[in-house]
Amino acid sequence: MASTWANSADLHLELQGPGTRRAQLMHALREAIRSGRLAPDTRLPPYRGLAHDLGIARNTVAAAYAELVEEGWLTARQGSGTRVARRAVPAPADPVRRPSGPPRPELRHDLRPSSPTAAAFPRAAWLTSARRALTAAPSEAFGVGDPRGRPELRRAVAEYLARARGARTDPDRIVICSGFAHGLRLLAEVLDGPVATESYGLDFHRECLHRGGLRTVALSIDAHGARVDELPDTGARAVLLTPAHQYPTGGALHPRRRAAVVDWARSTGALLLEDDYDGEFRYDREPVGAVQGLDPERVVYLGSTSKSLSPALRLGWLALPGSIIDEVVAAKGQRELTAGVVDQLTLADLIAHGAYDRHLRRMRQSYRRRRDLLVRTLASRAPRVRVSGIAAGLHAVLELPAGTEDAALAAAHRLGIALDGLRAYRHPDSQMPVRDGLVIGYGTPPDHAFAAALDALCLALARSTA
């Protein structure tokens, strides 16, 4: 027998099988309740509405409801409508099958790097900006989106980068994307030849380039950042650097090297891809300006809100040389498919009205206090461990005695601490000696849990480096 179905905001039912329409409806409702699709106290549609959706008589629905009330599946009270009875508890679902093997320790302390404090997201300011932006937005903003991004956000980003990061760009050279990785994937579609990367960096950034068909070559790093003097021997047509705060080891690119990499790009026609990681969070002196300001025609600036606000926003931007704007826009597509218009408009308002700057100043002070507590705690309780990379950002590197990284990771795992080992960041083709260390993020734990996280970290270090 052909099935009849109803699908409304309240209910989805299929009437099929033998018997009258009333019997089929009662069977469908019992199964929906028994399986848990209709939870206790769920309000059912009125007789007329359900009868119309199912194409059956109103009296048939009324009779089915009445009989199920008598059976105890439903309740009916004047003014409250017909609802699933609270005692009609569904049978428990089949247990989830978990992989065999030893149990995994409970995650108690999240010290993974690169994430901001989730509880510090400026909800009130974001809500104010969202309301203001939606009120002022033109109707066309809610049509098919421009792949370059909303003009309001491109104007705000261009102004912010010029003022706060020393960049030289304009709104026509800004392309909005859904984060740093998305921007890098777009660039991978338009670049040619090998790309040089720092010997220590995020593996998924290298993977973005590899998926675009590009080979990566490793540059050595030291206390002054990447050894850009190695570039002429690599054959690279682009180089990806973190000049403000090398990730993860922490040094800023030396001024002479900043000038040298721009000179290399000019002389070879290559591009510098500037990951401005941690550009806003510098603690011991004024922020180092973006390299992009030295030559906007040879440097691509990549930024995002992942550290400044939240990785959940999925908003980023590219400040592009004029020579590749059209190619990048074409790679993104004919319409905006990645960055939501409401979030774009809200962020533009947040920047334009100064709330973004106020949030950054507040978080800079908060993260510096956390960094200082981390350094003091380790100096007192783990004096054999050297802390580096602390001038900026949301993480520090704990340099361990040779051969102890695996033991430290295992000890942290047993104590329920999530963190990274330094070797995981090493380019597989790097010629640099392997270094043992831990990369510790101090942005993620909530304020009330940070001291306990440091206690657990010190215990793990004591057990692995004694």
Wavefront OBJ file of the C-alpha trace (Angstrom):
o trace
v 0.000 0.000 0.000
v 1.342 3.442 -0.840
v 2.448 5.447 2.171
v 1.078 8.825 3.185
v 3.377 11.147 5.042
v 3.204 14.383 6.945
v 6.114 16.718 7.531
v 5.563 19.975 9.358
v 7.402 22.028 11.942
v 5.893 19.708 14.547
v 5.789 16.216 13.192
v 6.913 13.748 10.524
v 4.861 10.554 10.132
v 4.492 7.839 7.526
v 1.215 5.920 7.311
v 1.774 2.523 5.762
v 1.076 -1.151 6.265
v -2.217 -2.991 6.784
v -5.337 -1.740 8.563
v -7.398 1.398 8.545
v -5.989 4.906 8.418
v -6.656 5.254 12.133
v -4.716 2.054 12.873
v -1.839 3.191 10.671
v -1.718 6.570 12.377
v -1.749 5.022 15.854
v 1.041 2.623 14.865
v 3.147 5.474 13.452
v 2.711 7.566 16.598
v 3.565 4.647 18.925
v 6.733 3.933 16.922
v 7.765 7.598 16.963
v 7.340 7.698 20.753
v 8.956 4.316 21.368
v 12.016 5.181 19.252
v 12.512 8.504 20.994
v 11.760 10.688 17.962
v 8.855 12.154 19.948
v 10.166 13.002 23.378
v 7.968 13.152 26.487
v 5.915 16.361 26.677
v 6.233 17.024 22.937
v 3.121 18.861 21.711
v 1.395 17.213 18.737
v -0.229 19.131 15.876
v -3.929 20.001 16.149
v -6.372 17.538 14.571
v -7.123 19.808 11.612
v -3.476 20.515 10.744
v -2.347 16.887 10.917
v -5.403 15.692 9.008
v -4.652 18.203 6.246
v -0.983 17.138 6.040
v -1.884 13.434 5.912
v -4.857 13.826 3.596
v -7.198 11.997 5.947
v -10.376 12.904 7.821
v -10.173 15.126 10.877
v -12.335 12.634 12.827
v -9.788 9.888 12.071
v -7.013 11.904 13.730
v -9.269 12.780 16.680
v -10.154 9.130 17.214
v -6.509 8.021 17.036
v -5.455 10.686 19.533
v -8.290 9.727 21.895
v -7.405 6.025 21.852
v -3.706 6.733 22.472
v -4.687 8.923 25.412
v -6.638 5.988 26.809
v -3.629 3.706 26.321
v -1.372 6.152 28.146
v 0.796 7.159 25.192
v -0.608 10.700 25.048
v -2.180 13.242 27.390
v -4.819 15.819 26.524
v -5.678 18.873 28.612
v -7.712 21.891 27.617
v -5.432 24.810 26.813
v -2.358 22.587 26.611
v -3.199 20.527 23.555
v -2.297 16.876 22.988
v 1.180 15.893 24.187
v 3.356 12.822 24.510
v 2.886 11.415 28.010
v 5.865 11.891 30.297
v 5.775 8.253 31.346
v 6.003 7.114 27.722
v 9.771 6.815 27.980
v 11.444 5.451 24.829
v 13.494 2.295 24.959
v 17.219 2.968 25.369
v 19.207 3.144 22.175
v 21.747 0.492 21.331
v 24.991 1.170 23.158
v 27.712 2.918 21.178
v 30.444 0.529 20.169
v 33.794 1.848 21.235
v 37.166 0.796 19.875
v 38.829 -1.994 21.780
v 42.051 -1.317 23.603
v 43.152 0.335 26.830
v 40.886 3.114 28.158
v 41.899 6.660 27.294
v 42.555 9.003 30.215
v 39.996 11.723 30.763
v 41.023 15.117 29.362
v 41.351 17.347 32.413
v 43.632 20.140 31.228
v 43.760 21.541 27.700
v 47.179 23.095 27.102
v 47.145 22.732 23.336
v 48.516 25.854 21.647
v 46.939 28.417 19.352
v 43.468 28.742 20.889
v 42.157 31.813 22.717
v 40.122 31.736 25.925
v 36.647 30.750 24.737
v 34.944 32.325 27.750
v 36.454 35.702 26.881
v 34.615 36.066 23.588
v 33.088 39.587 23.691
v 29.449 38.485 23.533
v 27.883 41.775 24.567
v 29.970 43.813 22.113
v 29.344 41.271 19.340
v 25.598 41.391 19.957
v 25.602 45.210 19.920
v 27.522 45.245 16.654
v 25.273 42.583 15.118
v 22.149 44.602 15.878
v 23.670 47.820 14.595
v 25.067 46.157 11.467
v 21.813 44.402 10.591
v 19.862 47.615 11.051
v 22.174 49.523 8.707
v 22.769 46.769 6.142
v 21.366 47.351 2.646
v 18.913 44.784 1.337
v 21.366 43.648 -1.337
v 23.657 42.339 1.412
v 21.315 39.365 1.745
v 21.462 38.398 -1.896
v 24.183 36.490 -3.755
v 27.505 37.371 -2.130
v 30.547 38.927 -3.755
v 33.448 36.399 -3.570
v 35.737 39.206 -2.415
v 33.620 39.645 0.725
v 31.387 42.425 1.997
v 32.728 45.924 1.196
v 32.041 47.044 4.787
v 34.431 44.416 6.153
v 37.050 44.966 3.457
v 37.101 48.679 4.292
v 37.339 47.995 8.027
v 40.123 45.423 7.595
v 42.152 47.675 5.290
v 41.901 50.547 7.794
v 42.769 48.286 10.733
v 45.799 46.719 9.026
v 47.172 50.139 8.095
v 46.668 51.526 11.592
v 47.614 48.548 13.769
v 49.968 46.444 11.634
v 51.658 49.008 9.377
v 50.321 47.339 6.239
v 49.741 49.237 2.978
v 46.608 48.099 1.209
v 43.115 49.225 0.238
v 39.685 47.539 0.206
v 39.983 46.516 -3.446
v 43.009 44.377 -2.554
v 41.332 42.599 0.373
v 39.662 39.208 -0.110
v 37.675 37.773 2.799
v 38.024 34.035 3.428
v 36.974 31.566 6.099
v 40.264 31.534 7.979
v 43.993 31.247 7.415
v 43.912 27.698 6.008
v 41.239 28.656 3.468
v 43.316 31.626 2.357
v 46.380 29.435 1.990
v 44.429 26.903 -0.089
v 43.319 29.696 -2.416
v 46.904 30.835 -2.829
v 48.037 27.270 -3.502
v 45.750 27.270 -6.550
v 47.491 30.269 -8.124
v 51.142 29.761 -7.124
v 53.764 28.009 -9.242
v 56.825 26.061 -8.229
v 58.151 25.047 -4.808
v 57.242 26.989 -1.662
v 59.836 27.433 1.071
v 58.559 27.040 4.630
v 60.183 27.289 8.033
v 61.698 24.063 9.366
v 59.288 24.205 12.284
v 55.674 25.071 11.573
v 52.150 23.672 11.382
v 51.919 20.502 9.357
v 48.418 21.284 8.098
v 49.743 24.499 6.527
v 52.228 22.424 4.564
v 49.390 20.030 3.717
v 47.352 22.915 2.267
v 50.202 23.628 -0.115
v 50.757 19.967 -0.946
v 47.085 19.508 -1.818
v 47.469 22.370 -4.270
v 50.188 20.381 -5.993
v 53.072 22.416 -4.552
v 56.253 20.972 -3.117
v 57.617 22.522 0.092
v 61.261 22.958 1.024
v 62.529 23.654 4.532
v 64.409 26.749 5.692
v 66.509 26.540 8.838
v 65.510 28.746 11.779
v 67.430 30.222 14.685
v 66.877 32.842 17.369
v 66.387 35.507 14.657
v 63.731 33.619 12.706
v 64.029 31.926 9.327
v 67.415 31.727 7.596
v 66.276 33.559 4.483
v 69.831 33.509 3.125
v 69.094 29.884 2.175
v 66.316 30.923 -0.243
v 68.437 31.308 -3.417
v 69.443 27.630 -3.245
v 65.884 26.309 -2.877
v 64.448 27.266 -6.267
v 61.339 28.447 -4.413
v 58.828 30.728 -6.102
v 57.260 31.713 -2.780
v 58.080 31.520 0.911
v 55.675 31.144 3.835
v 56.951 32.878 6.984
v 55.714 33.879 10.459
v 57.797 37.060 10.824
v 56.127 38.603 13.894
v 56.539 35.482 16.055
v 57.987 32.327 14.528
v 55.572 29.488 15.095
v 56.183 27.614 17.273
v 59.731 28.466 18.408
v 58.941 32.124 19.003
v 61.606 34.438 17.580
v 60.760 37.509 15.500
v 62.349 37.793 12.058
v 65.416 40.033 12.385
v 65.144 43.436 10.614
v 68.021 42.607 8.266
v 66.311 39.360 7.305
v 63.014 41.163 6.727
v 64.756 43.447 4.239
v 66.647 40.527 2.709
v 63.558 38.409 2.020
v 61.832 41.357 0.336
v 64.933 41.955 -1.794
v 64.921 38.253 -2.761
v 61.254 38.429 -3.757
v 61.855 41.564 -5.856
v 64.877 40.152 -7.651
v 63.291 36.779 -8.438
v 59.638 37.775 -8.972
v 58.688 35.510 -6.077
v 56.128 36.154 -3.313
v 56.366 36.252 0.463
v 53.290 34.782 2.189
v 53.160 36.518 5.568
v 51.343 34.612 8.301
v 50.854 37.367 10.865
v 50.386 34.854 13.651
v 50.290 36.599 17.041
v 50.865 40.027 15.528
v 48.384 41.553 17.999
v 49.671 39.798 21.118
v 53.127 41.139 21.853
v 53.968 41.644 25.534
v 57.493 42.959 26.052
v 57.610 45.784 23.511
v 55.557 47.414 20.781
v 54.188 45.029 18.137
v 56.468 44.379 15.173
v 54.872 45.800 12.036
v 53.950 43.606 9.099
v 56.589 42.895 6.468
v 53.873 43.626 3.904
v 54.406 47.341 4.523
v 57.874 47.076 2.946
v 56.513 45.961 -0.442
v 52.773 45.355 -0.981
v 53.472 44.095 -4.518
v 55.661 41.213 -3.354
v 54.016 40.272 -0.037
v 50.677 38.541 0.567
v 49.380 39.279 4.060
v 47.223 36.581 5.731
v 45.258 37.249 8.906
v 42.238 35.890 10.752
v 40.105 36.158 13.892
v 41.084 32.691 15.129
v 43.368 33.983 17.890
v 41.982 37.487 18.382
v 38.317 36.465 18.801
v 37.487 32.814 18.160
v 38.321 30.051 15.665
v 34.572 29.327 15.563
v 33.925 32.532 13.586
v 35.761 31.212 10.517
v 36.749 34.652 9.260
v 40.045 35.662 7.717
v 41.489 37.934 5.045
v 44.126 38.230 2.372
v 45.792 41.541 1.495
v 46.978 40.826 -2.041
v 49.393 42.252 -4.591
v 47.576 43.626 -7.617
v 49.123 40.982 -9.874
v 47.230 38.038 -8.358
v 43.922 39.534 -7.154
v 41.916 38.336 -10.144
v 43.388 34.823 -9.945
v 42.617 34.482 -6.230
v 39.052 35.746 -6.695
v 38.578 33.300 -9.563
v 39.900 30.471 -7.382
v 37.369 31.374 -4.706
v 34.442 31.169 -7.138
v 31.733 33.344 -8.592
v 29.887 33.912 -5.318
v 30.556 33.931 -1.586
v 30.188 30.387 -0.255
v 32.343 30.372 2.867
v 31.999 33.494 5.021
v 28.514 34.331 6.318
v 27.290 37.834 5.592
v 25.992 38.485 9.125
v 29.363 37.664 10.689
v 31.132 39.820 8.107
v 28.884 42.797 8.800
v 29.192 42.324 12.554
v 32.981 42.152 12.499
v 33.124 45.255 10.313
v 31.047 47.147 12.876
v 33.100 45.759 15.782
v 36.287 47.110 14.186
v 34.787 50.419 13.060
v 33.414 51.262 16.526
v 36.623 50.386 18.400
v 35.281 47.325 20.236
v 37.766 45.044 18.466
v 40.722 47.136 19.670
v 39.338 47.274 23.208
v 38.956 43.498 23.259
v 42.532 43.014 22.023
v 43.928 45.336 24.707
v 41.984 43.510 27.401
v 43.102 40.079 26.188
v 46.711 41.207 25.782
v 46.793 42.032 29.501
v 45.071 38.763 30.427
v 47.398 36.589 28.350
v 50.458 38.374 29.662
v 49.384 37.582 33.240
v 48.978 33.939 32.277
v 52.351 33.874 30.556
v 54.030 35.393 33.605
v 52.413 32.841 35.906
v 53.568 30.019 33.624
v 57.145 31.299 33.629
v 57.228 31.820 37.429
v 55.739 28.411 38.115
v 58.189 26.582 35.881
v 61.164 28.530 37.251
v 60.172 27.457 40.749
v 59.102 23.884 40.169
v 60.863 22.755 36.979
v 64.136 24.718 36.917
v 65.787 22.302 34.464
v 63.264 23.233 31.795
v 64.049 26.308 29.702
v 61.076 28.370 28.519
v 61.335 30.184 25.172
v 59.114 31.907 22.631
v 57.320 33.980 25.251
v 57.625 37.494 23.830
v 54.289 37.187 22.055
v 51.420 34.888 21.275
v 49.406 32.313 23.192
v 52.031 29.633 23.709
v 55.515 28.882 24.984
v 58.079 26.225 24.134
v 59.514 24.159 26.975
v 62.954 22.979 25.887
v 63.588 19.508 27.315
v 66.756 17.476 27.823
v 67.592 15.374 24.771
v 65.639 12.148 24.548
v 62.904 13.095 27.039
v 60.079 14.405 24.819
v 58.321 11.055 24.449
v 58.442 10.443 28.201
v 57.044 13.915 28.897
v 54.198 13.415 26.425
v 53.369 10.035 27.952
v 53.388 11.462 31.494
v 51.130 14.324 30.432
v 48.773 11.888 28.702
v 48.445 9.786 31.857
v 47.554 12.911 33.831
v 44.885 13.946 31.337
v 46.840 16.888 29.889
v 46.463 17.737 26.192
v 49.588 19.379 24.735
v 51.932 19.086 21.759
v 55.442 17.808 21.330
v 57.884 20.032 19.435
v 58.952 17.303 17.015
v 55.442 17.179 15.526
v 56.082 20.648 14.017
v 59.335 19.710 12.273
v 59.373 19.649 8.461
v 60.154 16.052 7.441
v 62.915 17.245 5.079
v 64.556 19.641 7.540
v 68.314 19.358 7.923
v 68.209 20.910 11.390
v 69.017 18.745 14.411
v 65.970 17.260 16.130
v 64.972 19.192 19.254
v 63.053 17.832 22.230
v 60.390 20.043 23.726
v 56.755 20.705 24.527
v 54.570 23.392 22.977
v 52.307 24.719 25.725
v 49.232 26.846 25.043
v 48.112 29.124 27.844
v 45.037 30.576 26.162
v 42.534 27.721 26.319
v 41.989 26.868 30.032
v 39.392 28.997 31.808
v 40.775 31.324 34.474
v 39.620 29.177 37.383
v 41.372 26.085 35.974
v 44.686 27.567 34.835
v 46.600 27.116 38.104
v 45.511 23.473 38.340
v 46.644 22.921 34.737
v 50.092 24.275 35.608
v 50.265 22.015 38.696
v 49.544 18.987 36.503
v 52.112 20.123 33.926
v 54.822 20.438 36.572
v 53.987 16.959 37.873
v 54.315 15.512 34.375
v 57.666 17.241 33.899
v 58.915 15.983 37.267
v 58.019 12.409 36.336
v 59.687 12.550 32.920
v 62.826 14.676 33.353
v 64.015 13.712 36.838
l 1 2 3 4 5 6 7 8 9 10 11 12 13 14 15 16 17 18 19 20 21 22 23 24 25 26 27 28 29 30 31 32 33 34 35 36 37 38 39 40 41 42 43 44 45 46 47 48 49 50 51 52 53 54 55 56 57 58 59 60 61 62 63 64 65 66 67 68 69 70 71 72 73 74 75 76 77 78 79 80 81 82 83 84 85 86 87 88 89 90 91 92 93 94 95 96 97 98 99 100 101 102 103 104 105 106 107 108 109 110 111 112 113 114 115 116 117 118 119 120 121 122 123 124 125 126 127 128 129 130 131 132 133 134 135 136 137 138 139 140 141 142 143 144 145 146 147 148 149 150 151 152 153 154 155 156 157 158 159 160 161 162 163 164 165 166 167 168 169 170 171 172 173 174 175 176 177 178 179 180 181 182 183 184 185 186 187 188 189 190 191 192 193 194 195 196 197 198 199 200 201 202 203 204 205 206 207 208 209 210 211 212 213 214 215 216 217 218 219 220 221 222 223 224 225 226 227 228 229 230 231 232 233 234 235 236 237 238 239 240 241 242 243 244 245 246 247 248 249 250 251 252 253 254 255 256 257 258 259 260 261 262 263 264 265 266 267 268 269 270 271 272 273 274 275 276 277 278 279 280 281 282 283 284 285 286 287 288 289 290 291 292 293 294 295 296 297 298 299 300 301 302 303 304 305 306 307 308 309 310 311 312 313 314 315 316 317 318 319 320 321 322 323 324 325 326 327 328 329 330 331 332 333 334 335 336 337 338 339 340 341 342 343 344 345 346 347 348 349 350 351 352 353 354 355 356 357 358 359 360 361 362 363 364 365 366 367 368 369 370 371 372 373 374 375 376 377 378 379 380 381 382 383 384 385 386 387 388 389 390 391 392 393 394 395 396 397 398 399 400 401 402 403 404 405 406 407 408 409 410 411 412 413 414 415 416 417 418 419 420 421 422 423 424 425 426 427 428 429 430 431 432 433 434 435 436 437 438 439 440 441 442 443 444 445 446 447 448 449 450 451 452 453 454 455 456 457 458 459 460 461 462 463 464 465 466
